[in-house]
Amino acid sequence: MRRVDAYRKISGVGRPMAAGAEWSQERPSGDRRDDVTETRPAGPHELADVPIAARLARWHELTDRDLHVQAIATLRARGEFDPARHGDADRYPPLTVDEHVELLALGESIARSVRNPAHLDRALQAGVSWREVAGATGGDEQEARRAYQRWADDRHDLYQEYPGTAGGMTDEEHAAATARATAP
């Protein structure tokens, strides 16, 4: 089974929920650990093969549930929780330990996907200045230059190891990227 298919099967991503469907707990009462830990992707590298739309959907699903749990806990602590007004709290069980780990991995995986250095490379080729890069990313210009150079070096190393590979940089491309990294 492909990793993407396994993730969809485990997480339910891509399967429509029936109208009025509720969260189910298929574990003993009080057990907050998932029983599918060994099949759930462990980190952002394993999740890279999962389409970003599926990762975002699962991240939203877990985040939404966690926010509901926190809101209900706050309302209960204040003595203000009213099931008629705020809904059935049982529909929002707390995240399991594994779901918290999954949420962290999903967030990092999504961030890595949308923060792809190839976007920066194309922006620089289009004429974006390092000052504009720093402003757009909310970071430091020199650190952005260093990170870009590391990325270019990694792409060059990839090409040296596996000539012709997609995503690698030839000597000429690497020289041009290095010039962009050091340009005023």
Contact map, one row per residue, 1 for C-alpha under 8 A:
1110110000000000000000000000000000000000000000000000000000000000000000000000000000000000000000000000000000000000000000000000000000000000000000000000000000000000000000000000000000000000
1111110000000000000000000000000000000000000000000000000000000000000000000000000000000000000000000000000000000000000000000000000000000000000000000000000000000000000000000000000000000000
1111111000000000000000000000000000000000000000001100000000000000000000000000000000000000000000000000000000000000000000000000000000000000000000000000000000000000000000000000000000000000
0111111100000000000000000000000000000000000000001110000000000000000000000000000000000000000000000000000000000000000000000000000000000000000000000000000000000000000000000000000000000000
1111111110000000000000000000000000000000000000000000000000000000000000000000000000000000000000000000000000000000000000000000000000000000000000000000000000000000000000000000000000000000
1111111111000000000000000000000000000011000000000000000000000000000000000000000000000000000000000000000000000000000000000000000000000000000000000000000000000000000000000000000000000000
0011111111111000000000000000000000000001100000000100000000000000000000000000000000000000000000000000000000000000000000000000000000000000000000000000000000000000000000000000000000000000
0001111111111110000000000000000000000000000000000000010000000000000000000000000000000000000000000000000000000000000000000000000000000000000000000000000000000000000000000000000000000000
0000111111111000000000000000000000000000000000000000000000000000000000000000000000000000000000000000000000000000000000000000000000000000000000000000000000000000000000000000000000000000
0000011111110000000000000000000000010011000000000000000000000000000000000000000000000000000000000000000000000000000000000000000000000000000000000000000000000000000000000000000000000000
0000001111111000000000000000000000000000000000000000000001000000000000000000000000000000000000000000000000000000000000000000000000000000000000000000000000000000000000000000000000000000
0000001111111110000000000000000000000000000000000000000000000000000000000000000000000000000000000000000000000000000000000000000000000000000000000000000000000000000000000000000000000000
0000001110111110000000000000000000000000000000000000010011000000000000000000000000000000000000000000000000000000000000000000000000000000000000000000000000000000000000000000000000000000
0000000100011111000000000000000000000000000000000000010000000000000000000000000000000000000000000000000000000000000000000000000000000000000000000000000000000000000000000000000000000000
0000000100011111100000000000000000000000000000000000000000000000000000000000000000000000000000000000000000000000000000000000000000000000000000000000000000000000000000000000000000000000
0000000000000111110000000000000000000000000000000000000000000000000000000000000000000000000000000000000000000000000000000000000000000000000000000000000000000000000000000000000000000000
0000000000000011111010000000000000000000000000000000000000000000000000000000000000000000000000000000000000000000000000000000000000000000000000000000000000000000000000000000000000000000
0000000000000001111110000000000000000000000000000000000000000000000000000000000000000000000000000000000000000000000000000000000000000000000000000000000000000000000000000000000000000000
0000000000000000111110000000000000000000000000000000000000000000000000000000000000000000000000000000000000000000000000000000000000000000000000000000000000000000000000000000000000000000
0000000000000000011111000000000000000000000000000000000000000000000000000000000000000000000000000000000000000000000000000000000000000000000000000000000000000000000000000000000000000000
0000000000000000111111100000000000000000000000000000000000000000000000000000000000000000000000000000000000000000000000000000000000000000000000000000000000000000000000000000000000000000
0000000000000000000111110000000000000000000000000000000000000000000000000000000000000000001000000000000000000000000000000000000000000000000000000000000000000000000000000000000000000000
0000000000000000000011111000000000000000000000000000000000000000000000000000000000000000001110000000000000000000000000000000000000000000000000000000000000000000000000000000000000000000
0000000000000000000001111100000000000000000000000000000000000000000000000000000000000000000000000000000000000000000000000000000000000000000000000000000000000000000000000000000000000000
0000000000000000000000111110000000000000000000000000000000000000000000000000000000000000000000000000000000000000000000000000000000000000000000000000000000000000000000000000000000000000
0000000000000000000000011111000000000000000000000000000000000000000000000000000000000000000000000000000000000000000000000000000000000000000000000000000000000000000000000000000000000000
0000000000000000000000001111101001100000000000000000000000000000000000000000000000000000000000000000000000000000000000000000000000000000000000000000000000000000000000000000000000000000
0000000000000000000000000111111000000000000000000000000000000000000000000000000000000000000000000000000000000000000000000000000000000000000000000000000000000000000000000000000000000000
0000000000000000000000000011111000000000000000000000000000000000000000000000000000000000000000000000000000000000000000000000000000000000000000000000000000000000000000000000000000000000
0000000000000000000000000001111100000000000000000000000000000000000000000000000000000000000000000000000000000000000000000000000000000000000000000000000000000000000000000000000000000000
0000000000000000000000000011111110000000000000000000000000000000000000000000000000000000000000000000000000000000000000000000000000000000000000000000000000000000000000000000000000000000
0000000000000000000000000000011111000000000000000000000000000000000000000000000000000000000000111000000000000000000000000000000000000000000000000000000000000000000000000000000000000000
0000000000000000000000000000001111100000000000000000000000000000000000000000000000000000000000011100000000000000000000000000000000000000000000000000000000000000000000000000000000000000
0000000000000000000000000010000111111000000000000000000000000000000000000000000000000000000000011110000000000000000000000000000000000000000000000000000000000000000000000000000000000000
0000000000000000000000000010000011111000000000000000000000000000000000000000000000000000000000000000000000000000000000000000000000000000000000000000000000000000000000000000000000000000
0000000001000000000000000000000001111111000000000000000000000000000000000000000000000000000000000000000000000000000000000000000000000000000000000000000000000000000000000000000000000000
0000000000000000000000000000000001111111000000000000000000000000000000000000000000000000000000000100000000000000000000000000000000000000000000000000000000000000000000000000000000000000
0000000000000000000000000000000000011111100000000000000000000000000000000000000000000000000000000000000000000000000000000000000000000000000000000000000000000000000000000000000000000000
0000010001000000000000000000000000011111100000000000000000000000000000000000000000000000000000000000000000000000000000000000000000000000000000000000000000000000000000000000000000000000
0000011001000000000000000000000000011111110000000000000000000000000000000000000000000000000000000000000000000000000000000000000000000000000000000000000000000000000000000000000000000000
0000001000000000000000000000000000000111111001100000000000000000000000000000000000000000000000000000010000000000000000000000000000000000000000000000000000000000000000000000000000000000
0000000000000000000000000000000000000001111101100000000000000000000000000000000000000000000000000000010010000000000000000000000000000000000000000000000000000000000000000000000000000000
0000000000000000000000000000000000000000111111100000000000000000000000000000000000000000000000000000010011001000000000000000000000000000000000000000000000000000000000000000000000000000
0000000000000000000000000000000000000000011111110000000000000000000000000000000000000000000000000000000011011000000000000000000000000000000000000000000000000000000000000000000000000000
0000000000000000000000000000000000000000001111110000000000000000000000000000000000000000000000000000000000001000000000000000000000000000000000000000000000000000000000000000000000000000
0000000000000000000000000000000000000000111111111000000000000000000000000000000000000000000000000000000000000000000000000000000000000000000000000000000000000000000000000000000000000000
0000000000000000000000000000000000000000111111111100001000000000000000000000000000000000000000000000000011001000000000000000000000000000000000000000000000000000000000000000000000000000
0000000000000000000000000000000000000000000111111110000000000000000000000000000000000000000000000000000000001000100000000000000000000000000000000000000000000000000000000000000000000000
0011000000000000000000000000000000000000000001111110000000000000000000000000000000000000000000000000000000000000000000000000000000000000000000000000000000000000000000000000000000000000
0011001000000000000000000000000000000000000000111111011000000000000000000000000000000000000000000000000000000000000000000000000000000000000000000000000000000000000000000000000000000000
0001000000000000000000000000000000000000000000011111111000000000000000000000000000000000000000000000000000000000000000000000000000000000000000000000000000000000000000000000000000000000
0000000000000000000000000000000000000000000000000111111100000000000000000000000000000000000000000000000000000100100000000000000000000000000000000000000000000000000000000000000000000000
0000000000000000000000000000000000000000000000000011111110000000000000000000000000000000000000000000000000000000000000000000000000000000000000000000000000000000000000000000000000000000
0000000100001100000000000000000000000000000000000111111111000000000000000000000000000000000000000000000000000000000000000000000000000000000000000000000000000000000000000000000000000000
0000000000000000000000000000000000000000000000100111111111100000000000000000000000000000000000000000000001000100000000000000000000000000000000000000000000000000000000000000000000000000
0000000000000000000000000000000000000000000000000001111111110000000000000000000000000000000000000000000001000100000000000000000000000000000000000000000000000000000000000000000000000000
0000000000001000000000000000000000000000000000000000111111111000000000000000000000000000000000000000000000000000000000000000000000000000000000000000000000000000000000000000000000000000
0000000000101000000000000000000000000000000000000000011111111100000000000000000000000000000000000000000000000000000000000000000000000000000000000000000000000000000000000000000000000000
0000000000000000000000000000000000000000000000000000001111111110000000000000000000000000000000000000001001100000000000000000000000000000000000000000000000000000000000000000000000000000
0000000000000000000000000000000000000000000000000000000111111111000000000000000000000000000000000000000000000000000000000000000000000000000000000000000000000000000000000000000000000000
0000000000000000000000000000000000000000000000000000000011111111100000000000000000000000000000000000000000000000000000000000000000000000000000000000000000000000000000000000000000000000
0000000000000000000000000000000000000000000000000000000001111111110000000000000000000000000000100010001000000000000000000000000000000000000000000000000000000000000000000000000000000000
0000000000000000000000000000000000000000000000000000000000111111111000000000000000000000000000000000001000000000000000000000000000000000000000000000000000000000000000000000000000000000
0000000000000000000000000000000000000000000000000000000000011111111100000000000000000000000000000000000000000000000000000000000000000000000000000000000000000000000000000000000000000000
0000000000000000000000000000000000000000000000000000000000001111111110000000000000000000000111100000000000000000000000000000000000000000000000000000000000000000000000000000000000000000
0000000000000000000000000000000000000000000000000000000000000111111111000000000000000000000101100000000000000000000000000000000000000000000000000000000000000000000000000000000000000000
0000000000000000000000000000000000000000000000000000000000000011111111100000000000000000000000000000000000000000000000000000000000000000000000000000000000000000000000000000000000000000
0000000000000000000000000000000000000000000000000000000000000001111111110000000000000000000100000000000000000000000000000000000000000000000000000000000000000000000000000000000000000000
0000000000000000000000000000000000000000000000000000000000000000111111111000000000000000100111000000000000000000000000000000000000000000000000000000000000000000000000000000000000000000
0000000000000000000000000000000000000000000000000000000000000000011111111100000000000000000000000000000000000000000000000000000000000000000000000000000000000000000000000000000000000000
0000000000000000000000000000000000000000000000000000000000000000001111111110000000000000000000000000000000000000000000000000000000000000000000000000000000000000000000000000000000000000
0000000000000000000000000000000000000000000000000000000000000000000111111111000010000100100000000000000000000000000000000000000000000000000000000000000000000000000000000000000000000000
0000000000000000000000000000000000000000000000000000000000000000000011111111100000000000000000000000000000000000000000000000000000000000000000000000000000000000000000000000000000000000
0000000000000000000000000000000000000000000000000000000000000000000001111111110000000000000000000000000000000000000000000000000000000000000000000000000000000000000000000000000000000000
0000000000000000000000000000000000000000000000000000000000000000000000111111111110000000000000000000000000000000000000000000000000000000000000000000000000000000000000000000000000000000
0000000000000000000000000000000000000000000000000000000000000000000000011111111110000000000000000000000000000000000000000000000000000000000000000000000000000000000000000000000000000000
0000000000000000000000000000000000000000000000000000000000000000000000001111111100000000000000000000000000000000000000000000000000000000000000000000000000000000000000000000000000000000
0000000000000000000000000000000000000000000000000000000000000000000000000111111110000000000000000000000000000000000000000000000000000000000000000000000000000000000000000000000000000000
0000000000000000000000000000000000000000000000000000000000000000000000000011111110000000000000000000000000000000000000000000000000000000000000000000000000000000000000000000000000000000
0000000000000000000000000000000000000000000000000000000000000000000000000011111111000000000000000000000000000000000000000000000000000000000000000000000000000000000000000000000000000000
0000000000000000000000000000000000000000000000000000000000000000000000010011011111101100000000000000000000000000000000000000000000000000000000000000000000000000000000000000000000000000
0000000000000000000000000000000000000000000000000000000000000000000000000000000111111110000000000000000000000000000000000000000000000000000000000000000000000000000000000000000000000000
0000000000000000000000000000000000000000000000000000000000000000000000000000000011111111100000000000000000000000000000000000000000000000000000000000000000000000000000000000000000000000
0000000000000000000000000000000000000000000000000000000000000000000000000000000001111111000000000000000000000000000000000000000000000000000000000000000000000000000000000000000000000000
0000000000000000000000000000000000000000000000000000000000000000000000000000000011111110000000000000000000000000000000000000000000000000000000000000000000000000000000000000000000000000
0000000000000000000000000000000000000000000000000000000000000000000000010000000011111111000000000000000000000000000000000000000000000000000000000000000000000000000000000000000000000000
0000000000000000000000000000000000000000000000000000000000000000000000000000000001111111100000000000000000000000000000000000000000000000000000000000000000000000000000000000000000000000
0000000000000000000000000000000000000000000000000000000000000000000000000000000000110111111100000000000000000000000000000000000000000000000000000000000000000000000000000000000000000000
0000000000000000000000000000000000000000000000000000000000000000000010010000000000100011111110000000000000000000000000000000000000000000000000000000000000000000000000000000000000000000
0000000000000000000000000000000000000000000000000000000000000000000000000000000000000001111110000000000000000000000000000000000000000000000000000000000000000000000000000000000000000000
0000000000000000000001100000000000000000000000000000000000000000000000000000000000000001111110000000000000000000000000000000000000000000000000000000000000000000000000000000000000000000
0000000000000000000000100000000000000000000000000000000000000000110110000000000000000001111111000000000000000000000000000000000000000000000000000000000000000000000000000000000000000000
0000000000000000000000100000000000000000000000000000000000000000100010000000000000000000111111100000000000000000000000000000000000000000000000000000000000000000000000000000000000000000
0000000000000000000000000000000000000000000000000000000000000000110010000000000000000000000111110000000000000000000000000000000000000000000000000000000000000000000000000000000000000000
0000000000000000000000000000000100000000000000000000000000000100110000000000000000000000000011111111000000000000000000000000000000000000000000000000000000000000000000000000000000000000
0000000000000000000000000000000111000000000000000000000000000000000000000000000000000000000001111111000000000000000000000000000000000000000000000000000000000000000000000000000000000000
0000000000000000000000000000000111000000000000000000000000000000000000000000000000000000000000111111100000000000000000000000000000000000000000000000000000000000000000000000000000000000
0000000000000000000000000000000011001000000000000000000000000000000000000000000000000000000000111111110000000000000000000000000000000000000000000000000000000000000000000000000000000000
0000000000000000000000000000000001000000000000000000000000000100000000000000000000000000000000111111111000000000000000000000000000000000000000000000000000000000000000000000000000000000
0000000000000000000000000000000000000000000000000000000000000000000000000000000000000000000000111111111100000000000000000000000000000000000000000000000000000000000000000000000000000000
0000000000000000000000000000000000000000000000000000000000000000000000000000000000000000000000001111111110000000000000000000000000000000000000000000000000000000000000000000000000000000
0000000000000000000000000000000000000000111000000000000000000000000000000000000000000000000000000111111111000000000000000000000000000000000000000000000000000000000000000000000000000000
0000000000000000000000000000000000000000000000000000000000100110000000000000000000000000000000000011111111100000000000000000000000000000000000000000000000000000000000000000000000000000
0000000000000000000000000000000000000000000000000000000000000000000000000000000000000000000000000001111111110000000000000000000000000000000000000000000000000000000000000000000000000000
0000000000000000000000000000000000000000011100100000000000000000000000000000000000000000000000000000111111111000000000000000000000000000000000000000000000000000000000000000000000000000
0000000000000000000000000000000000000000001100100000001100100000000000000000000000000000000000000000011111111100000000000000000000000000000000000000000000000000000000000000000000000000
0000000000000000000000000000000000000000000000000000000000100000000000000000000000000000000000000000001111111110000000000000000000000000000000000000000000000000000000000000000000000000
0000000000000000000000000000000000000000000100000000000000000000000000000000000000000000000000000000000111111111000000000000000000000000000000000000000000000000000000000000000000000000
0000000000000000000000000000000000000000001110110000000000000000000000000000000000000000000000000000000011111111100000000000000000000000000000000000000000000000000000000000000000000000
0000000000000000000000000000000000000000000000000001001100000000000000000000000000000000000000000000000001111111110000000000000000000000000000000000000000000000000000000000000000000000
0000000000000000000000000000000000000000000000000000000000000000000000000000000000000000000000000000000000111111111000000000000000000000000000000000000000000000000000000000000000000000
0000000000000000000000000000000000000000000000000000000000000000000000000000000000000000000000000000000000011111111100000000000000000000000000000000000000000000000000000000000000000000
0000000000000000000000000000000000000000000000010001000000000000000000000000000000000000000000000000000000001111111100000000000000000000000000000000000000000000000000000000000000000000
0000000000000000000000000000000000000000000000000000000000000000000000000000000000000000000000000000000000000111111100000000000000000000000000000000000000000000000000000000000000000000
0000000000000000000000000000000000000000000000000000000000000000000000000000000000000000000000000000000000000011111110100000000000000000000000000000000000000000000000000000000000000000
0000000000000000000000000000000000000000000000000000000000000000000000000000000000000000000000000000000000000001111111110000000000000000000000000000000000000000000000000000000000000000
0000000000000000000000000000000000000000000000000000000000000000000000000000000000000000000000000000000000000000001111111000000000000000000000000001001000000000000000000000000000000000
0000000000000000000000000000000000000000000000000000000000000000000000000000000000000000000000000000000000000000000111111100000000000000000000000000000000000000000000000000000000000000
0000000000000000000000000000000000000000000000000000000000000000000000000000000000000000000000000000000000000000001111111110000000000000000000000000000000000000000000000000000000000000
0000000000000000000000000000000000000000000000000000000000000000000000000000000000000000000000000000000000000000000111111111000000001000000000000001000000000000000000000000000000000000
0000000000000000000000000000000000000000000000000000000000000000000000000000000000000000000000000000000000000000000011111111100000000000000000000001000000000000000000000000000010000000
0000000000000000000000000000000000000000000000000000000000000000000000000000000000000000000000000000000000000000000001111111110000000000000000000000000000000000000000000000000000000000
0000000000000000000000000000000000000000000000000000000000000000000000000000000000000000000000000000000000000000000000111111111100000000000000000000000000000000000000000000000000000000
0000000000000000000000000000000000000000000000000000000000000000000000000000000000000000000000000000000000000000000000011111111110000000000000000000000000000000000000000000000000010000
0000000000000000000000000000000000000000000000000000000000000000000000000000000000000000000000000000000000000000000000001111111100000000000000000000000000000000000000000000000000000000
0000000000000000000000000000000000000000000000000000000000000000000000000000000000000000000000000000000000000000000000000111111100000000000000000000000000000000000000000000000000000000
0000000000000000000000000000000000000000000000000000000000000000000000000000000000000000000000000000000000000000000000000011111110000000000000000000000000000000000000000000000000000000
0000000000000000000000000000000000000000000000000000000000000000000000000000000000000000000000000000000000000000000000000011111111011000000000000000000000000000000000000000000000000000
0000000000000000000000000000000000000000000000000000000000000000000000000000000000000000000000000000000000000000000000000001001111111000000000000000000000000000000000000000000000000000
0000000000000000000000000000000000000000000000000000000000000000000000000000000000000000000000000000000000000000000000000000000111111100000010011000000000000000000000000000000000000001
0000000000000000000000000000000000000000000000000000000000000000000000000000000000000000000000000000000000000000000000000000000011111110000010000000000000000000000000000000000000000000
0000000000000000000000000000000000000000000000000000000000000000000000000000000000000000000000000000000000000000000000000000000111111111000000000000000000000000000000000000000000000000
0000000000000000000000000000000000000000000000000000000000000000000000000000000000000000000000000000000000000000000000010000000111111111100010010000000000000000000000000000000000000000
0000000000000000000000000000000000000000000000000000000000000000000000000000000000000000000000000000000000000000000000000000000001111111111110010000000000000000000000000000000000000000
0000000000000000000000000000000000000000000000000000000000000000000000000000000000000000000000000000000000000000000000000000000000111111111000000000000000000000000000000000000000000000
0000000000000000000000000000000000000000000000000000000000000000000000000000000000000000000000000000000000000000000000000000000000011111111000000000000000000000000000000000000000000000
0000000000000000000000000000000000000000000000000000000000000000000000000000000000000000000000000000000000000000000000000000000000001111111000000000000000000000000000000000000000000000
0000000000000000000000000000000000000000000000000000000000000000000000000000000000000000000000000000000000000000000000000000000000000111111100000000000000000000000000000000000000000000
0000000000000000000000000000000000000000000000000000000000000000000000000000000000000000000000000000000000000000000000000000000000000111111110110000000000000000000000000000000000000000
0000000000000000000000000000000000000000000000000000000000000000000000000000000000000000000000000000000000000000000000000000000000000100011111110000000000000000000000000000000000000000
0000000000000000000000000000000000000000000000000000000000000000000000000000000000000000000000000000000000000000000000000000000001101100001111111000000000000000000000000000000000000000
0000000000000000000000000000000000000000000000000000000000000000000000000000000000000000000000000000000000000000000000000000000000000000000111111100000000000000000000000000000000000000
0000000000000000000000000000000000000000000000000000000000000000000000000000000000000000000000000000000000000000000000000000000000000000001111111110000000000000000000000000000000000000
0000000000000000000000000000000000000000000000000000000000000000000000000000000000000000000000000000000000000000000000000000000001001100001111111111000000000000000000000000000000000000
0000000000000000000000000000000000000000000000000000000000000000000000000000000000000000000000000000000000000000000000000000000001000000000011111111100000000000000000000000000000001100
0000000000000000000000000000000000000000000000000000000000000000000000000000000000000000000000000000000000000000000000000000000000000000000001111111110000000000000000000000000000001000
0000000000000000000000000000000000000000000000000000000000000000000000000000000000000000000000000000000000000000000000000000000000000000000000111111111000000000000000000000000000000000
0000000000000000000000000000000000000000000000000000000000000000000000000000000000000000000000000000000000000000000010011000000000000000000000011111111100000000000000000000000000001000
0000000000000000000000000000000000000000000000000000000000000000000000000000000000000000000000000000000000000000000000000000000000000000000000001111111110000000000000000000000011001000
0000000000000000000000000000000000000000000000000000000000000000000000000000000000000000000000000000000000000000000000000000000000000000000000000111111111000000000000000000000000000000
0000000000000000000000000000000000000000000000000000000000000000000000000000000000000000000000000000000000000000000010000000000000000000000000000011111111100000000000000000000000000000
0000000000000000000000000000000000000000000000000000000000000000000000000000000000000000000000000000000000000000000000000000000000000000000000000001111111110000000000001000010011000000
0000000000000000000000000000000000000000000000000000000000000000000000000000000000000000000000000000000000000000000000000000000000000000000000000000111111111000000000000000010000000000
0000000000000000000000000000000000000000000000000000000000000000000000000000000000000000000000000000000000000000000000000000000000000000000000000000011111111100000000000000000000000000
0000000000000000000000000000000000000000000000000000000000000000000000000000000000000000000000000000000000000000000000000000000000000000000000000000001111111110000000111000000000000000
0000000000000000000000000000000000000000000000000000000000000000000000000000000000000000000000000000000000000000000000000000000000000000000000000000000111111111000000011110010000000000
0000000000000000000000000000000000000000000000000000000000000000000000000000000000000000000000000000000000000000000000000000000000000000000000000000000011111111100000011000000000000000
0000000000000000000000000000000000000000000000000000000000000000000000000000000000000000000000000000000000000000000000000000000000000000000000000000000001111111111010111000000000000000
0000000000000000000000000000000000000000000000000000000000000000000000000000000000000000000000000000000000000000000000000000000000000000000000000000000000111111111110111100000000000000
0000000000000000000000000000000000000000000000000000000000000000000000000000000000000000000000000000000000000000000000000000000000000000000000000000000000011111111000000100000000000000
0000000000000000000000000000000000000000000000000000000000000000000000000000000000000000000000000000000000000000000000000000000000000000000000000000000000001111111000000000000000000000
0000000000000000000000000000000000000000000000000000000000000000000000000000000000000000000000000000000000000000000000000000000000000000000000000000000000000111111110000000000000000000
0000000000000000000000000000000000000000000000000000000000000000000000000000000000000000000000000000000000000000000000000000000000000000000000000000000000000111111110010000000000000000
0000000000000000000000000000000000000000000000000000000000000000000000000000000000000000000000000000000000000000000000000000000000000000000000000000000000000010011111010000000000000000
0000000000000000000000000000000000000000000000000000000000000000000000000000000000000000000000000000000000000000000000000000000000000000000000000000000000000110011111110000000000000000
0000000000000000000000000000000000000000000000000000000000000000000000000000000000000000000000000000000000000000000000000000000000000000000000000000000000000000000111110000000000000000
0000000000000000000000000000000000000000000000000000000000000000000000000000000000000000000000000000000000000000000000000000000000000000000000000000000000100110000011111000000000000000
0000000000000000000000000000000000000000000000000000000000000000000000000000000000000000000000000000000000000000000000000000000000000000000000000000000000111110001111111100000000000000
0000000000000000000000000000000000000000000000000000000000000000000000000000000000000000000000000000000000000000000000000000000000000000000000000000000100111110000000111111110000000000
0000000000000000000000000000000000000000000000000000000000000000000000000000000000000000000000000000000000000000000000000000000000000000000000000000000000010011000000011111110000000000
0000000000000000000000000000000000000000000000000000000000000000000000000000000000000000000000000000000000000000000000000000000000000000000000000000000000010000000000001111111000000000
0000000000000000000000000000000000000000000000000000000000000000000000000000000000000000000000000000000000000000000000000000000000000000000000000000000000000000000000001111111100000000
0000000000000000000000000000000000000000000000000000000000000000000000000000000000000000000000000000000000000000000000000000000000000000000000000000000000000000000000001111111110000000
0000000000000000000000000000000000000000000000000000000000000000000000000000000000000000000000000000000000000000000000000000000000000000000000000000000110010000000000001111111111000000
0000000000000000000000000000000000000000000000000000000000000000000000000000000000000000000000000000000000000000000000000000000000000000000000000000000000000000000000000011111111100000
0000000000000000000000000000000000000000000000000000000000000000000000000000000000000000000000000000000000000000000000000000000000000000000000000000000000000000000000000001111111110000
0000000000000000000000000000000000000000000000000000000000000000000000000000000000000000000000000000000000000000000000001000000000000000000000000000100100000000000000000000111111111000
0000000000000000000000000000000000000000000000000000000000000000000000000000000000000000000000000000000000000000000000000000000000000000000000000000100100000000000000000000011111111100
0000000000000000000000000000000000000000000000000000000000000000000000000000000000000000000000000000000000000000000000000000000000000000000000000000000000000000000000000000001111111110
0000000000000000000000000000000000000000000000000000000000000000000000000000000000000000000000000000000000000000000000000001000000000000000000000000000000000000000000000000000111111110
0000000000000000000000000000000000000000000000000000000000000000000000000000000000000000000000000000000000000000000000000000000000000000000000001101100000000000000000000000000011111110
0000000000000000000000000000000000000000000000000000000000000000000000000000000000000000000000000000000000000000000000000000000000000000000000001000000000000000000000000000000001111111
0000000000000000000000000000000000000000000000000000000000000000000000000000000000000000000000000000000000000000000000000000000000000000000000000000000000000000000000000000000000111111
0000000000000000000000000000000000000000000000000000000000000000000000000000000000000000000000000000000000000000000000000000000001000000000000000000000000000000000000000000000000000111
